[in-house]
Amino acid sequence: MLDILNRIFAKETVNSKDVAKERLRLVLVHDRASVSSDFINALKEDLIKVIREYLEIDEEQLSVNLENEDNSVALIANIPVRGFKKVVNE
């Protein structure tokens, strides 16, 4: 949720078309999967936190969707990877 607010009020130029597209996408996901947009946003933020530990990702282009199909729900995540971080094995 904080990420979306940062995008909306950030000093860098944010295309209003992209913001509207993201909002519409969240509404559609909510309708399709019968979960709130807050749930999707929280899931997205948690995924970003974990993935950031291992990969450099493009958070602006990251998308997370829950899709219903044939009485099952699938989590679909599109995560553009910019690079890999060195991970120290313990």
Phi and psi in degrees as GROMACS dihedral restraints (atoms count N, CA, C in turn):
[ dihedral_restraints ]
;  ai    aj    ak    al  type     phi  dphi    fc
    3     4     5     6     1   -62.3    20    10
    4     5     6     7     1   -36.4    20    10
    6     7     8     9     1   -61.1    20    10
    7     8     9    10     1   -43.1    20    10
    9    10    11    12     1   -65.7    20    10
   10    11    12    13     1   -41.8    20    10
   12    13    14    15     1   -63.9    20    10
   13    14    15    16     1   -39.7    20    10
   15    16    17    18     1   -62.1    20    10
   16    17    18    19     1   -40.2    20    10
   18    19    20    21     1   -64.9    20    10
   19    20    21    22     1   -40.6    20    10
   21    22    23    24     1   -69.6    20    10
   22    23    24    25     1   -42.3    20    10
   24    25    26    27     1  -103.5    20    10
   25    26    27    28     1     9.3    20    10
   27    28    29    30     1   -66.4    20    10
   28    29    30    31     1   152.6    20    10
   30    31    32    33     1   -73.1    20    10
   31    32    33    34     1   -27.5    20    10
   33    34    35    36     1   -68.9    20    10
   34    35    36    37     1   154.4    20    10
   36    37    38    39     1   -67.9    20    10
   37    38    39    40     1   124.1    20    10
   39    40    41    42     1  -117.2    20    10
   40    41    42    43     1   126.3    20    10
   42    43    44    45     1   -71.1    20    10
   43    44    45    46     1   122.2    20    10
   45    46    47    48     1   -62.6    20    10
   46    47    48    49     1   -28.5    20    10
   48    49    50    51     1   -62.9    20    10
   49    50    51    52     1   -42.0    20    10
   51    52    53    54     1   -67.7    20    10
   52    53    54    55     1   -37.4    20    10
   54    55    56    57     1   -64.6    20    10
   55    56    57    58     1   -46.0    20    10
   57    58    59    60     1   -63.2    20    10
   58    59    60    61     1   -39.3    20    10
   60    61    62    63     1   -62.9    20    10
   61    62    63    64     1   -42.1    20    10
   63    64    65    66     1   -64.7    20    10
   64    65    66    67     1   -42.6    20    10
   66    67    68    69     1   -62.4    20    10
   67    68    69    70     1   -44.5    20    10
   69    70    71    72     1   -63.0    20    10
   70    71    72    73     1   -41.7    20    10
   72    73    74    75     1   -59.8    20    10
   73    74    75    76     1   -42.7    20    10
   75    76    77    78     1   -65.1    20    10
   76    77    78    79     1   -39.0    20    10
   78    79    80    81     1   -64.6    20    10
   79    80    81    82     1   -43.3    20    10
   81    82    83    84     1   -64.0    20    10
   82    83    84    85     1   -41.3    20    10
   84    85    86    87     1   -62.0    20    10
   85    86    87    88     1   -43.1    20    10
   87    88    89    90     1   -58.3    20    10
   88    89    90    91     1   -47.0    20    10
   90    91    92    93     1   -63.7    20    10
   91    92    93    94     1   -41.6    20    10
   93    94    95    96     1   -71.1    20    10
   94    95    96    97     1   -41.0    20    10
   96    97    98    99     1  -102.1    20    10
   97    98    99   100     1    -1.1    20    10
   99   100   101   102     1    56.7    20    10
  100   101   102   103     1    39.5    20    10
  102   103   104   105     1  -127.3    20    10
  103   104   105   106     1   158.1    20    10
  105   106   107   108     1   -75.9    20    10
  106   107   108   109     1   156.7    20    10
  108   109   110   111     1   -65.9    20    10
  109   110   111   112     1   -28.6    20    10
  111   112   113   114     1   -62.2    20    10
  112   113   114   115     1   -38.8    20    10
  114   115   116   117     1   -62.3    20    10
  115   116   117   118     1   -46.7    20    10
  117   118   119   120     1   -62.5    20    10
  118   119   120   121     1   -43.1    20    10
  120   121   122   123     1   -63.6    20    10
  121   122   123   124     1   -42.6    20    10
  123   124   125   126     1   -64.4    20    10
  124   125   126   127     1   -41.9    20    10
  126   127   128   129     1   -61.0    20    10
  127   128   129   130     1   -45.4    20    10
  129   130   131   132     1   -61.3    20    10
  130   131   132   133     1   -45.2    20    10
  132   133   134   135     1   -63.4    20    10
  133   134   135   136     1   -41.5    20    10
  135   136   137   138     1   -64.7    20    10
  136   137   138   139     1   -41.7    20    10
  138   139   140   141     1   -61.3    20    10
  139   140   141   142     1   -43.4    20    10
  141   142   143   144     1   -60.3    20    10
  142   143   144   145     1   -44.7    20    10
  144   145   146   147     1   -58.0    20    10
  145   146   147   148     1   -44.7    20    10
  147   148   149   150     1   -72.0    20    10
  148   149   150   151     1   -46.7    20    10
  150   151   152   153     1   -65.9    20    10
  151   152   153   154     1   -34.8    20    10
  153   154   155   156     1   -59.1    20    10
  154   155   156   157     1   -25.2    20    10
  156   157   158   159     1   -68.0    20    10
  157   158   159   160     1   -23.7    20    10
  159   160   161   162     1  -116.5    20    10
  160   161   162   163     1   -28.5    20    10
  162   163   164   165     1  -132.3    20    10
  163   164   165   166     1   152.1    20    10
  165   166   167   168     1   -92.5    20    10
  166   167   168   169     1   119.3    20    10
  168   169   170   171     1  -121.8    20    10
  169   170   171   172     1   159.8    20    10
  171   172   173   174     1   -93.6    20    10
  172   173   174   175     1    94.6    20    10
  174   175   176   177     1   -66.1    20    10
  175   176   177   178     1   -28.3    20    10
  177   178   179   180     1   -65.8    20    10
  178   179   180   181     1   -33.0    20    10
  180   181   182   183     1   -97.2    20    10
  181   182   183   184     1    -4.5    20    10
  183   184   185   186     1   -67.1    20    10
  184   185   186   187     1   136.4    20    10
  186   187   188   189     1  -135.4    20    10
  187   188   189   190     1   144.8    20    10
  189   190   191   192     1  -131.6    20    10
  190   191   192   193     1   129.8    20    10
  192   193   194   195     1  -135.9    20    10
  193   194   195   196     1   147.5    20    10
  195   196   197   198     1  -111.8    20    10
  196   197   198   199     1   125.7    20    10
  198   199   200   201     1  -121.3    20    10
  199   200   201   202     1   134.4    20    10
  201   202   203   204     1   -92.7    20    10
  202   203   204   205     1   133.1    20    10
  204   205   206   207     1  -156.7    20    10
  205   206   207   208     1   123.8    20    10
  207   208   209   210     1    50.9    20    10
  208   209   210   211     1    52.9    20    10
  210   211   212   213     1    61.9    20    10
  211   212   213   214     1    25.4    20    10
  213   214   215   216     1  -137.3    20    10
  214   215   216   217     1   156.9    20    10
  216   217   218   219     1  -116.7    20    10
  217   218   219   220     1   133.5    20    10
  219   220   221   222     1  -117.8    20    10
  220   221   222   223     1   137.7    20    10
  222   223   224   225     1   -90.2    20    10
  223   224   225   226     1   118.6    20    10
  225   226   227   228     1  -113.8    20    10
  226   227   228   229     1   119.3    20    10
  228   229   230   231     1  -123.3    20    10
  229   230   231   232     1   127.4    20    10
  231   232   233   234     1  -110.3    20    10
  232   233   234   235     1   111.0    20    10
  234   235   236   237     1  -125.4    20    10
  235   236   237   238     1    98.3    20    10
  237   238   239   240     1   -65.8    20    10
  238   239   240   241     1   124.4    20    10
  240   241   242   243     1   -98.9    20    10
  241   242   243   244     1   125.6    20    10
  243   244   245   246     1   -91.9    20    10
  244   245   246   247     1   -30.9    20    10
  246   247   248   249     1  -176.0    20    10
  247   248   249   250     1   177.3    20    10
  249   250   251   252     1  -113.1    20    10
  250   251   252   253     1   145.6    20    10
  252   253   254   255     1   -99.9    20    10
  253   254   255   256     1   149.4    20    10
  255   256   257   258     1   -73.8    20    10
  256   257   258   259     1   130.5    20    10
  258   259   260   261     1  -113.0    20    10
  259   260   261   262     1   127.9    20    10
  261   262   263   264     1   -88.2    20    10
  262   263   264   265     1   121.5    20    10
  264   265   266   267     1   -78.1    20    10
  265   266   267   268     1   133.3    20    10
